[in-house]
Amino acid sequence: MGRAIPVAAKFRRYGAPGLVLGAGQRASPQLHQRAAARGVEVVIRESGGGAVLTGPWLLGLSLRLAPGSSGSWSEVEQVTRM
């Protein structure tokens, strides 16, 4: 019998251009000022990774696997089949 994998999946749409930074990245005050002057919001997500330019052209998907999960591709496939 397979074990249940408690996960959270969240889709996100972006109405305006934005810059999403990974948890370990830092944005200088100058970056915030320049981005704001162009109507671009800068946010930091909870997880790591690199910067992502977002906007109306992008559909984002965030997956949160259970604590202790191996994070293997087979587990991710199970989540995406929901």
Secondary structure, 3 states (H helix, E strand, C coil): CCCCCCCEEEEEECCCCEEEECCCCCCCHHHHHHHHHCCCEEEECCCCCCCEEECCCCEEEEEECCCCCCCCHHHHHHHHCC
